[in-house]
Amino acid sequence: MQRIVVPAGGIGGARFLRGLKSAAPDADITVIGNTGDDIHLFGLKVCPDLDTVMYTLGGGIHEEQGWGRADESFAVKEELAAYGVGPEWFGLGDRDFATHIVRTQMLAAGYPLSAVTEALCARWQPGVRLLPMSDDRIETHVMIDDPDGAPGARKAVHFQEYWVRLRASVPAHAIVPVGAEQAKPAPGVLEAIAAADVIVLPPSNPVVSVGTILGVPGIREAVTAADAPVVGLSPIVGDAPVRGMADKVLAAVGVESTAAAVARHYGPDLLDGWLVDSVDAAAVPDVEAAGIRCRAVPLMMTDLEATAAMARAALALAEEVRG
Ligand SMILES: O=c1nc2n(C[C@H](O)[C@H](O)[C@H](O)CO)c3cc(O)ccc3cc-2c(=O)[nH]1
């Protein structure tokens, strides 16, 4: 059975995984989920990217939104707001709250996040093995200008505040994965990477999703050392992110928002192959000049079949670089 490892963020990663499962129904897929987006609210631990993967593959996702639960209501949030308890800008629904309550209760009882995630997945049956990148707490913060401070002053805000409250409308000066340096990969992560037949970097955010996962000490090194080919799909199409704020956070790390620049950012030591969208076919020679095999194929996840075709192209490229 083919063993595929996918370090994944939220919506883009989850949708890609749905295509990958359809393209490789018999494969043994391990997902290493980003937990840098995690946030503590109302005393609860919320893991947006793990939940987005779990709900999407388990059939519980709000399809149009791409995050949170289908058929959601917001009575708890409204009641909290009536007490003046926020933040009001983060949309936690009633059904979703139950997930965070179970998670927080299990963590308080001493279970590590990896065990909690496995328990939550027992209900959702995502059809992949979903591992958090780490059991240790890591929180991505974004440095922005502080309009209330002295001229030139900056402050750090939680990634969710940057993305959801500020809608990434202000420049990001730096991305800080707080806690990453002391963190260890969760049990099973390094073993899955070492045993992989193929490692696929989905079209997730290369800085705050895949970058954060690779930044956990030992993970990037394990991916680079793995025997398996490593192939990635560009999240940038026609010089703009397909969705999300990749352009803003790429600027913060000094990387241009182009498919070729993202490939170079990952680097030839990590990547064996890179898929760019057909509209970026002119970038293929640039990427190959950097020592990364590159092909141009349609990369818009418009429906399951289009997404499965992307996954098939990634697996085919992996075979090509292996051979
Ligand atoms: O744009 C939003 N995204 C929301 N997201 C998505 C999330 O902010 C991001 O898209 C990811 O963290 C980036 O991958 C949620 C995800 C959850 O699992 C739970 C609650 C939310 C709430 C919001 C929200 O209010 N607005």
The ligand as an ORCA input file, in Angstrom:
! r2SCAN-3c Opt
* xyz 0 1
  O     -12.787     33.964      8.443
  C     -13.021     33.343      9.461
  N     -12.445     32.150      9.638
  C     -12.719     31.408     10.738
  N     -12.143     30.175     10.879
  C     -11.150     29.723      9.898
  C      -9.711     30.045     10.370
  O      -9.577     31.360     10.802
  C      -8.644     30.081      9.272
  O      -9.105     30.016      7.996
  C      -7.503     29.163      9.487
  O      -6.967     29.162     10.774
  C      -6.406     29.323      8.448
  O      -6.135     28.043      8.073
  C     -12.514     29.339     11.936
  C     -12.055     28.021     12.004
  C     -12.464     27.205     13.052
  O     -12.041     25.923     13.090
  C     -13.308     27.680     14.046
  C     -13.766     28.996     13.989
  C     -13.379     29.831     12.944
  C     -13.871     31.140     12.858
  C     -13.587     31.913     11.741
  C     -14.176     33.205     11.548
  O     -14.946     33.710     12.379
  N     -13.869     33.862     10.407
*
